[in-house]
Amino acid sequence: MAEPLGQREIDALSADADRFIAELDEETYLHYGGLKETYEIGPIYERHERLTQLDTALALGASLDDDRRVRELWKFACEGYLGNFVSEEAEKVAELEATLTATVDGEQVPYRMLKPRLMNEEGRAARERLEHARNELTEENLNALYLRAAAVVQRETSRLGATSYADLYRRFGLPLDDLAVQCSRFLDSTCALWEEVGDRFFRARVGLGADEVERWDVARAWRGVEWDAAFPAEGMVPALEATLAELGIDLRRQQNVELDLEDRPSKDSRAFCAPIEIPGRVVLVIKPQGGPDDWRALFHEAGHTEHFAHTSDSLSMEEKRLGDNAVTEGWAMLLEHVTFDPVWLERRLDFPHPYEFAAEGATQLLWVVRRYCAKLLYELEFHSSDDHAALQPRYVELLREATGVEPAAADYLADIDDGFYSSQYLRAWAFEAQLRAHLRERFGNAWFTRREAGSLLRELWAEGQKQTADELLREVTGETLELESVADRIRESLAAV
């Protein structure tokens, strides 16, 4: 049995973890920002090998008391131990994604550009060919790596004292079982609603009824090309700056925020945030392409950016870098969802049909939340199985039932989030819906134009991830986190049309 660690040893591990995460985040920025082709995380694990050793994880587990900091460090060490075993596979997957190409209609298309091309391709037959090309590359080049990694994680989880990966995360405090119950209820309560509004959405966006839509049509529907004129690429950053300015935040003068706007060939097409130092150096990476989906992604990542940039430097490493990620995802969603708020649309973009667009945004939100409900239920089954390859039909079944569209069977491994991150998104959607309702009640429907609202947000952002989303929501509103609150918000938006 492992011996508990002394405070000095815990402090040393915490400091080492701080550097480890910073180096990983910088490597992520360099690779996905298109500044280097390779994704070299193996050497980072080697430099901080003590953090990822089994003895360290077990010793931290033996040191648990009422100190949340130690619990978060223990969780981090367990994840690091598992991550070290599959770092080679993670590197290879990233490098393949950056270098693989598919020949589609005589043209070489990079793997990472297949999804963006799907969104922008008008021809349905061409979209189908792009989709099949992506699936073939995934199945032939990536899935063996994913399967190998899943088997390794399952084997090593038992050495951490857990009966399964899901059991390990229950020990970390994730409310997986309660959330799974809420997911099933959400799927039941919104089933008829999705059948009605989903059909209307797809007919409006791609001219197909819900019973005709295939997965290669979904990305195109999400693209919303008919709204492009209102969401130009050159207007993305100015709109973000103006929105933040009304909350009292000058984006360009935030010395701890870097805006990476350069267009590089291998740069990820979707915006992302790299919190390399919290709060000292937070990078917002953007490759502006325009369209409503691209705007949503930018505002989402800007929410992460402002959260991390405003986090108090006096907090512990665990309170800044670890903790409940439903908190930072909730802040990201709060800004993202502004982009389909009818009041914001009228004010910021002089939008022609704001309530109609807001209803479409609510419909997309309904799709995504239903999809993630099914994902969490699938992941719980996946991580309780001894035969991962046999779960492919179950993935297809659950996702098809939730969305009405059959997913790509090839994605049954790539669509799994490490660390049950799908549960963090689900809780974040509830956190955002309930917090947004509070902001509207306190500051009005145009809360995002009020400096008082900005002051409250900065005050809450300063808390980093010291509290869980449940605790923070209870402190601000007195409510408990409920997934059904997302359904209430969606119904309200749909009723306003």
FIVEXKE-69493 format. One record per residue (C-alpha): residue in three letters; x negated, y negated, z negated. Coordinates in steps of 0.02 Angstrom, whole numbers, padded with zeros to 5 digits, always signed. Each point is the difference from the previous one (the first is absolute). Layout:
REM residues N
AlaXYZ
...
This chain:
REM residues 497
Met+00000+00000+00000
Ala-00066-00173+00047
Glu-00057-00119-00136
Pro+00077-00176-00009
Leu-00107-00144+00061
Gly-00059-00146-00106
Gln+00052-00178+00039
Arg-00169-00043+00075
Glu+00012+00145+00121
Ile+00177-00049+00049
Asp-00055-00179+00031
Ala-00145+00059+00110
Leu+00117+00109+00103
Ser+00121-00145+00019
Ala-00138-00114+00066
Asp-00059+00135+00120
Ala+00178+00027+00061
Asp+00014-00187+00035
Arg-00149+00008+00119
Phe+00058+00164+00077
Ile+00169-00073+00048
Ala-00079-00161+00064
Glu-00116+00099+00114
Leu+00142+00109+00064
Asp+00107-00153+00037
Glu-00143-00085+00092
Glu-00032+00156+00104
Thr+00185+00007+00040
Tyr-00004-00181+00055
Leu-00155+00024+00109
His+00069+00155+00086
Tyr+00184-00045+00023
Gly-00046-00181+00033
Gly-00096+00061+00152
Leu-00170-00055-00066
Lys-00073+00178+00000
Glu+00054+00160+00086
Thr-00048+00121-00138
Tyr+00091+00018-00165
Glu-00137+00046-00123
Ile+00079+00036-00167
Gly-00106+00154-00039
Pro-00152-00104-00051
Ile+00111-00105-00113
Tyr+00059+00155-00091
Glu-00182+00055-00016
Arg-00054-00166-00078
His+00137+00015-00131
Glu-00002+00188-00019
Arg+00029+00001-00188
Leu+00172-00077+00026
Thr+00052+00146+00108
Gln-00069+00142-00104
Leu+00116+00125-00082
Asp-00082-00023-00170
Thr+00036-00187+00005
Ala+00184+00026+00040
Leu+00019+00131-00136
Ala-00092-00108-00128
Leu+00111-00149+00038
Gly+00152+00114-00015
Ala-00063+00051-00172
Ser-00018-00184-00046
Leu+00181-00046+00030
Asp+00088-00099-00135
Asp+00121-00145+00005
Asp-00122-00105+00102
Arg+00073-00016+00175
Arg-00171-00051+00064
Val-00070+00173-00039
Arg+00150+00084+00080
Glu-00023-00100+00160
Leu-00186+00040+00002
Trp+00039+00185-00025
Lys+00121-00004+00146
Phe-00130-00089+00105
Ala-00133+00129-00044
Cys+00116+00144+00045
Glu+00041-00081+00167
Gly-00184-00034+00029
Tyr-00043+00181-00037
Leu+00129+00060+00126
Gly-00046-00135+00125
Asn-00184+00047-00005
Phe+00042+00176+00054
Val+00091-00062+00155
Ser-00105-00155+00041
Glu-00079+00091+00148
Glu+00172+00037+00073
Ala+00057-00179-00032
Glu-00152-00070+00090
Lys+00025+00117+00147
Val+00185-00043+00015
Ala-00037-00187+00001
Glu-00138+00019+00128
Leu+00108+00107+00113
Glu+00142-00125-00012
Ala-00124-00136+00052
Thr-00076+00096+00145
Leu+00132+00119+00070
Thr+00086-00050+00160
Ala+00145+00072+00098
Thr+00024-00003+00188
Val+00174-00066+00034
Asp+00054-00035+00178
Gly-00182-00005+00052
Glu-00049-00125-00134
Gln-00112+00031-00151
Val+00094-00057-00157
Pro-00090-00003-00169
Tyr+00087+00104-00134
Arg+00032-00150-00113
Met+00081-00095+00143
Leu+00126+00137+00042
Lys+00126-00059-00130
Pro-00014-00184+00049
Arg+00019+00051+00181
Leu+00156+00099-00046
Met+00075-00157-00074
Asn-00037-00105+00153
Glu+00038+00125+00138
Glu+00166-00035+00086
Gly+00017+00162+00098
Arg+00076+00142-00101
Ala-00090+00137+00098
Ala-00166-00089-00025
Arg+00035-00014-00187
Glu+00031+00186-00006
Arg-00167+00035+00084
Leu-00090-00115-00123
Glu+00084+00089-00145
His-00045+00172+00064
Ala-00180-00055+00028
Arg-00013-00062-00179
Asn+00074+00161-00069
Glu-00119+00107+00102
Leu-00152-00094-00063
Thr+00065+00013-00179
Glu+00034+00186+00012
Glu-00160+00045+00093
Asn-00124-00112-00091
Leu+00066-00057-00169
Asn+00116+00129-00077
Ala-00136+00129-00035
Leu-00090-00133-00102
Tyr+00159-00045-00093
Leu+00037+00182-00039
Arg-00175+00031-00062
Ala+00009-00153-00113
Ala+00170+00053-00070
Ala-00066+00173-00044
Val-00152-00073-00087
Val+00106-00122-00100
Gln+00116+00140-00055
Arg-00146+00108-00055
Glu-00089-00138-00096
Thr+00157-00066-00084
Ser+00007+00157-00106
Arg-00175-00038-00066
Leu+00069-00164-00067
Gly+00121+00100-00108
Ala+00158-00025+00103
Thr+00107+00136+00076
Ser+00027-00101+00159
Tyr-00037-00169+00079
Ala+00176-00057-00046
Asp-00027+00058-00179
Leu-00161-00102-00008
Tyr+00092-00158+00051
Arg+00138+00032-00124
Arg-00137+00002-00132
Phe-00060-00168+00065
Gly+00172-00069-00040
Leu+00079-00012+00173
Pro+00189+00024-00019
Leu+00008+00120+00147
Asp+00147+00104-00058
Asp+00110-00147-00048
Leu-00043-00085+00164
Ala+00040+00158+00098
Val+00174+00000-00078
Gln+00021-00183+00048
Cys-00058+00041+00178
Ser+00130+00137+00019
Arg+00135-00117-00064
Phe-00058-00138+00117
Leu+00006+00117+00150
Asp+00176+00054-00048
Ser+00066-00175-00037
Thr-00066-00075+00162
Cys+00030+00145+00120
Ala+00161-00066+00077
Leu-00069-00177+00000
Trp-00153+00054+00099
Glu+00103+00095+00126
Glu+00101-00157+00034
Val-00131-00136+00000
Gly-00139+00109+00073
Asp+00104+00032+00155
Arg+00035-00185+00019
Phe-00184-00044-00024
Phe-00067+00121+00131
Arg+00132-00051+00126
Ala-00048-00183-00023
Arg-00187+00030+00007
Val-00023+00139+00130
Gly+00172+00029+00074
Leu+00016+00174-00074
Gly+00121+00071-00127
Ala-00066+00083-00158
Asp+00037+00171+00075
Glu-00107-00041+00153
Val-00153-00076-00083
Glu-00163+00097+00000
Arg-00152-00037-00106
Trp-00088-00088+00145
Asp+00144-00124+00006
Val-00013-00047-00183
Ala-00164-00097+00012
Arg+00071-00098+00147
Ala+00158-00038-00098
Trp-00106-00061-00145
Arg-00094-00116+00117
Gly+00153-00110+00026
Val-00061-00076+00164
Glu+00157-00104+00020
Trp-00055-00100-00152
Asp-00180-00027+00060
Ala+00026-00181+00050
Ala+00036-00043-00182
Phe-00153+00094-00064
Pro-00149-00053+00108
Ala-00176+00059-00042
Glu-00065-00178-00013
Gly+00135-00044-00127
Met-00036+00139-00125
Val-00136-00078-00106
Pro+00075-00177+00003
Ala+00168+00069-00059
Leu-00086+00094-00141
Glu-00098-00154-00050
Ala+00157-00108+00000
Thr+00098+00128-00103
Leu-00138+00013-00130
Ala-00020-00189-00003
Glu+00181-00023-00053
Leu-00037+00117-00146
Gly-00149-00110-00044
Ile-00138+00108+00077
Asp-00126-00069+00126
Leu-00061+00155+00092
Arg-00144-00085+00090
Arg-00070-00074-00160
Gln+00001+00162-00099
Gln-00187+00025-00016
Asn+00023+00182-00053
Val+00104+00044+00154
Glu-00080+00039+00168
Leu+00104+00000+00159
Asp-00070+00117+00133
Leu+00086-00054+00160
Glu-00126+00064+00128
Asp+00058+00117+00138
Arg-00113+00154+00009
Pro+00031+00153+00110
Ser+00001+00128-00142
Lys+00083-00113-00129
Asp+00158+00075-00072
Ser+00149-00075+00090
Arg+00095-00021-00163
Ala-00039-00130-00132
Phe-00077+00063-00162
Cys-00072-00066-00163
Ala-00171+00048-00069
Pro-00014-00054-00184
Ile-00188+00024-00008
Glu-00020-00103-00158
Ile+00152-00041-00107
Pro+00027-00146-00004
Gly-00167-00057+00073
Arg+00008+00061+00180
Val+00162+00054+00082
Val+00000+00023+00190
Leu+00159-00016+00102
Val-00032+00085+00167
Ile+00111-00048+00147
Lys+00006+00041+00185
Pro+00148-00108+00052
Gln+00107+00077+00136
Gly+00169-00077-00035
Gly+00173+00073-00016
Pro+00104+00022-00158
Asp-00088+00161-00055
Asp-00171-00083+00009
Trp+00063-00148-00100
Arg+00070+00115-00134
Ala-00167+00090-00013
Leu-00094-00164-00020
Phe+00115-00066-00136
His-00006+00168-00089
Glu-00190-00002-00007
Ala+00003-00183-00049
Gly+00103+00052-00151
His-00138+00119-00052
Thr-00128-00136+00034
Glu+00084-00130-00110
His+00029+00126-00139
Phe-00183+00052-00006
Ala-00065-00178+00027
His+00102-00066-00147
Thr-00039+00145-00118
Ser-00084-00064-00157
Asp-00186+00033-00004
Ser+00013+00026-00188
Leu+00093+00165+00022
Ser-00089+00165-00015
Met-00054+00095+00155
Glu+00142+00123-00027
Glu+00129-00141-00009
Lys-00068-00080+00159
Arg-00041+00149+00110
Leu+00100+00146-00067
Gly+00172+00010-00083
Asp+00169+00019+00083
Asn-00013-00038+00186
Ala+00188-00023+00010
Val-00040-00173-00070
Thr-00111-00060+00141
Glu+00110+00086+00130
Gly+00149-00090-00075
Trp-00086-00168+00020
Ala-00045+00046+00178
Met+00180+00043+00039
Leu+00063-00160-00077
Leu-00094-00103+00129
Glu+00032+00123+00141
His+00188-00006-00024
Val-00001-00189+00011
Thr-00025+00023+00188
Phe+00178+00065+00020
Asp+00081-00113-00128
Pro+00129-00105+00094
Val-00035-00156-00103
Trp-00187+00013+00036
Leu+00033+00034+00184
Glu+00107-00155+00018
Arg-00122-00109-00095
Arg-00167+00062+00066
Leu+00038+00058+00178
Asp+00161-00090+00049
Phe+00064+00175+00035
Pro+00147+00024+00121
His+00095+00143-00086
Pro-00075+00018-00175
Tyr+00137+00106-00079
Glu+00003+00121+00145
Phe-00188+00021-00010
Ala+00008+00017-00190
Ala+00127+00141+00021
Glu-00119+00089+00119
Gly-00139-00024-00127
Ala+00111+00076-00135
Thr+00037+00147+00116
Gln-00186+00029+00027
Leu-00027-00008-00187
Leu+00136+00131-00023
Trp-00087+00115+00126
Val-00169-00020-00085
Val+00063+00028-00177
Arg+00101+00153+00053
Arg-00154+00065+00090
Tyr-00109-00024-00154
Cys+00128+00085-00110
Ala-00014+00152+00114
Lys-00190-00017+00001
Leu-00011+00007-00189
Leu+00114+00152-00009
Tyr-00108+00083+00133
Glu-00163-00043-00087
Leu+00061+00075-00163
Glu+00037+00162+00093
Phe-00164-00008+00096
His-00105-00018-00157
Ser+00090+00146-00083
Ser-00032+00119+00145
Asp-00143+00123+00027
Asp+00024-00001+00188
His-00009-00178+00064
Ala+00011+00046+00184
Ala+00169+00082-00033
Leu+00073-00168-00055
Gln+00004-00073+00176
Pro+00182+00051+00034
Arg+00053-00070-00169
Tyr-00080-00167+00042
Val+00099-00008+00161
Glu+00161+00050-00087
Leu-00008-00126-00142
Leu-00054-00148+00108
Arg+00131+00040+00133
Glu+00139+00008-00131
Ala-00053-00168-00072
Thr-00020-00096+00162
Gly+00101+00095+00130
Val-00155+00007+00111
Glu-00114+00150+00011
Pro-00177-00047-00053
Ala-00159+00063+00084
Ala-00037+00169-00078
Ala-00186-00039+00024
Asp+00014-00136-00135
Tyr+00045+00120-00140
Leu-00174-00024-00076
Ala-00049-00176+00051
Asp+00166-00067-00066
Ile-00043+00052-00179
Asp-00059-00141-00112
Asp-00145+00032-00118
Gly+00045-00013-00183
Phe+00187+00002+00035
Tyr-00016-00178+00063
Ser+00172+00019+00078
Ser+00068-00009-00178
Gln-00086-00168-00024
Tyr+00083-00069+00157
Leu+00170+00061-00056
Arg-00017-00078-00171
Ala-00068-00158+00081
Trp+00154-00018+00109
Ala+00109+00008-00155
Phe-00115-00121-00093
Glu+00008-00124+00145
Ala+00189+00011+00022
Gln+00034-00032-00184
Leu-00132-00136-00017
Arg+00061-00088+00157
Ala+00177-00001-00070
His-00069-00081-00158
Leu-00095-00132+00100
Arg+00157-00042+00100
Glu+00104-00014-00158
Arg-00129-00110-00086
Phe-00062-00109+00145
Gly+00133+00017+00135
Asn+00006+00090+00167
Ala-00146-00105+00060
Trp-00108+00052-00148
Phe-00154+00011+00113
Thr+00006-00189+00023
Arg-00008-00037-00185
Arg-00165-00039-00085
Glu+00076+00060-00163
Ala+00021+00171+00079
Gly-00180-00008+00058
Ser-00056-00041-00176
Leu+00094+00151-00067
Leu-00076+00112+00133
Arg-00176-00060-00039
Glu+00031+00031-00183
Leu+00056+00178+00036
Trp-00138+00031+00128
Ala-00128-00050-00132
Glu+00052+00155-00098
Gly-00077+00109+00136
Gln+00058+00177-00032
Lys-00008-00007-00188
Gln+00182+00052-00009
Thr+00097+00128+00100
Ala+00135-00058+00121
Asp+00131+00063-00124
Glu-00076-00101-00143
Leu-00022-00157+00104
Leu+00178+00006+00066
Arg+00068+00029-00175
Glu-00100-00148-00066
Val+00060-00118+00137
Thr+00180+00057+00025
Gly+00041+00122-00141
Glu+00045+00133+00129
Thr-00059+00177+00032
Leu-00069+00050+00169
Glu+00139+00073+00109
Leu-00019+00056+00180
Glu+00185-00028+00030
Ser-00035-00188-00016
Val-00079+00011+00174
Ala+00163+00069+00069
Asp+00093-00145-00082
Arg-00115-00125+00084
Ile+00021+00084+00169
Arg+00189+00001-00013
Glu-00001-00185-00044
Ser-00102-00043+00155
Leu+00110+00105+00112
Ala+00158-00078-00069
Ala-00062-00176+00041
Val+00009+00028+00189
